[in-house]
Amino acid sequence: MVGLGGGVFMVPALALFLDVPIHEAIAASLLAVVATSTTATIAYLRDDLANLRLGMTLETTTVTGALIGGLVGALLSRGVLSAVFGGVMMIVSTYLLVRPHTGEPEFAEQEDLGTLGDTYRDRSLGTTVGYKVRWLPLGLGSSLVAGLVSGLLGVGGGFLTVPVMVLGMRVPVRAAVATSSFMIGITAYAGAMVYLARGLIDPVVKHEEDSKCSRRVDCRAASG
C-alpha cells in the first residue's frame, strides 16, 4: 500500500519473536521483499501507475548501495547490526507518524513532461494526471542511501525513496508508491545475493528436534 516492502515488520518478527539470528533474518527478509515487490508491481503495472523509466534510472545507484550494504551487513556483529536496525526503525516510525500532507497531484501538459515524466489515470479524481520529474540528482543520491540501508538491514528502502520522490522530485504519491514497489524488488535481490554468497540464506525451516544440529552440518550424518 505504501511501497515499503514489508522488511520493517519481518526482520523484528523473525529476530525478536522467532529467535532467528539477525543476519539470517535480514537475508530472509530480502528474499521476501523480492516476492512482495513482484506481486504488488503486477497490479501497479496493470493500472499503469509505475514509472519504469524513473525506477530504472534510480536503480543505477540503488543497486550499488544494496551491494555495499550487503557486504557491510554481513561483516558487522550481531549487536552492532541490531543497534543500527533499531535506530533506523525509530526514524521510519517517526516518518510514518508525522509525514507531511502531500496535497493534490500537480498537472503537467504532455509536452512538458520531460524524459522521465509520465502520466497515469487517477480513478479518485476521474482524470489523467501528468507530472514532470524534478531534482533527479536528489533522487539518485537518496536512492544510493536507500539501497545501502536495504542491503544492510533488509528493509527494502521504500521508506526513503517514497518521500523523496513525493516531496523532492514532485512525483504524485500514487506513482511514487508504485515506482517504489517496482524498485525495491530489484534492490532486495541485489542485497540478497551478497547474503547468499556468504551462506547466510537458509531455505529450510528446521524442526525443533533438529535444533541442536548446526546449519552447516548434515543432521542425518551427525545422527548416524
Number of C-alpha atoms within 10 A of each C-alpha: 9 15 26 22 31 20 26 21 12 20 26 21 14 18 17 13 9 10 11 16 14 21 25 21 25 32 29 24 29 34 20 22 27 23 16 20 24 17 14 17 24 15 13 19 15 9 14 17 21 27 23 18 14 21 21 15 16 22 21 14 21 34 26 19 26 35 25 21 26 28 19 15 25 22 13 13 11 13 10 11 19 17 11 13 20 14 11 16 17 10 11 14 13 11 14 10 8 8 10 10 7 12 8 9 18 12 14 15 11 14 9 11 16 12 10 16 19 23 20 18 14 15 9 6 10 8 10 11 19 21 24 22 20 16 12 16 11 13 24 18 14 20 31 24 20 27 36 29 26 34 36 29 33 36 29 38 33 27 23 21 30 28 20 19 27 19 14 16 20 19 26 24 19 20 25 27 28 28 28 31 33 29 33 32 24 23 31 33 22 26 33 29 21 23 23 14 9 13 14 20 21 14 7 7 7 11 7 7 7 12 10 8 14 10 14 8 9 10 14 9 7 9 7 5
